[in-house]
């Protein structure tokens, strides 16, 4: 049995400004996104018979393994677009928690898409892969590359931030998530309900990014921002309560990724990681997700 394994990294929204709602119902955004060195592993086994059937198994029983999963959706859109008739058994080893704002499902789907294209002899070029990834979900295209990106539009407009990569690559972060997730549609609904005050004007968002990018001495902390925090924090006070505690006890500033509920804090060599992790689990219980990761360059 020939197994191909692809790493599907988690992501962080270092900067996320929702700038308005589009006529198609999606939201426009400006976001700086970086992938992490932690994430899921997806195994692919191509069956000898070309039957066009795709199956999925997962070591996490909470993960749906039917047509709702982006891995199978990606496989089907790839087969349709490329005409490939092969069959694949997928096995997902889930490490990125669901409902976290870390892009786990989107990363898995994009990983399936790009790996199938490679196994099939690359019938689709980069532009075609980008179109298919965009059709799967707003976060999917960002996982087609590795380095930090600026996302615009609904997420399909990607600008590589190669010049900023040296300032981001290798930065250690503590990523942590409470036992509950946040429904993305609900979070955007709450944001829309308080519009336009809940949005950040695109011009202001771009100005903030330019100020950070053009000042090589500006710390990474000066970049961090998330429009989604107020509505999520209002509904789930356990997050801001813990944020205040970590700031008071350890001087750590907590930020949320995407629509949550996962948060992160920048680490230094002096950060007492074990003590901080213990404080998080005391506040959120032993089932809280806590891990140390590094930003990929």
Secondary structure as the mmCIF struct_conf table of DSSP 4:
data_model
#
loop_
_struct_conf.conf_type_id
_struct_conf.id
_struct_conf.beg_label_comp_id
_struct_conf.beg_label_asym_id
_struct_conf.beg_label_seq_id
_struct_conf.end_label_comp_id
_struct_conf.end_label_asym_id
_struct_conf.end_label_seq_id
STRN STRN1 UNK A 3 UNK A 21
TURN_TY1_P TURN_TY1_P1 UNK A 23 UNK A 24
BEND BEND1 UNK A 25 UNK A 25
STRN STRN2 UNK A 27 UNK A 46
BEND BEND2 UNK A 48 UNK A 49
STRN STRN3 UNK A 54 UNK A 58
BEND BEND3 UNK A 59 UNK A 59
TURN_TY1_P TURN_TY1_P2 UNK A 61 UNK A 62
BEND BEND4 UNK A 63 UNK A 63
BEND BEND5 UNK A 66 UNK A 66
TURN_TY1_P TURN_TY1_P3 UNK A 67 UNK A 68
BEND BEND6 UNK A 69 UNK A 69
HELX_RH_AL_P HELX_RH_AL_P1 UNK A 70 UNK A 82
STRN STRN4 UNK A 88 UNK A 93
BEND BEND7 UNK A 96 UNK A 96
HELX_LH_PP_P HELX_LH_PP_P1 UNK A 97 UNK A 97
TURN_TY1_P TURN_TY1_P4 UNK A 98 UNK A 99
BEND BEND8 UNK A 100 UNK A 102
HELX_RH_AL_P HELX_RH_AL_P2 UNK A 104 UNK A 119
TURN_TY1_P TURN_TY1_P5 UNK A 120 UNK A 121
BEND BEND9 UNK A 124 UNK A 124
HELX_RH_AL_P HELX_RH_AL_P3 UNK A 126 UNK A 136
TURN_TY1_P TURN_TY1_P6 UNK A 138 UNK A 139
HELX_RH_3T_P HELX_RH_3T_P1 UNK A 140 UNK A 144
BEND BEND10 UNK A 145 UNK A 145
BEND BEND11 UNK A 147 UNK A 147
STRN STRN5 UNK A 149 UNK A 152
TURN_TY1_P TURN_TY1_P7 UNK A 153 UNK A 156
STRN STRN6 UNK A 157 UNK A 160
HELX_RH_AL_P HELX_RH_AL_P4 UNK A 162 UNK A 168
TURN_TY1_P TURN_TY1_P8 UNK A 169 UNK A 170
STRN STRN7 UNK A 172 UNK A 177
BEND BEND12 UNK A 179 UNK A 180
HELX_RH_AL_P HELX_RH_AL_P5 UNK A 184 UNK A 193
TURN_TY1_P TURN_TY1_P9 UNK A 194 UNK A 198
BEND BEND13 UNK A 199 UNK A 199
HELX_RH_AL_P HELX_RH_AL_P6 UNK A 202 UNK A 214
TURN_TY1_P TURN_TY1_P10 UNK A 216 UNK A 217
BEND BEND14 UNK A 218 UNK A 218
HELX_RH_3T_P HELX_RH_3T_P2 UNK A 220 UNK A 222
TURN_TY1_P TURN_TY1_P11 UNK A 223 UNK A 223
STRN STRN8 UNK A 225 UNK A 226
TURN_TY1_P TURN_TY1_P12 UNK A 227 UNK A 228
HELX_RH_AL_P HELX_RH_AL_P7 UNK A 229 UNK A 235
HELX_RH_AL_P HELX_RH_AL_P8 UNK A 237 UNK A 250
HELX_LH_PP_P HELX_LH_PP_P2 UNK A 252 UNK A 254
STRN STRN9 UNK A 255 UNK A 256
TURN_TY1_P TURN_TY1_P13 UNK A 258 UNK A 259
BEND BEND15 UNK A 260 UNK A 261
STRN STRN10 UNK A 263 UNK A 266
TURN_TY1_P TURN_TY1_P14 UNK A 269 UNK A 270
HELX_RH_AL_P HELX_RH_AL_P9 UNK A 273 UNK A 284
TURN_TY1_P TURN_TY1_P15 UNK A 286 UNK A 287
STRN STRN11 UNK A 289 UNK A 294
STRN STRN12 UNK A 295 UNK A 295
#
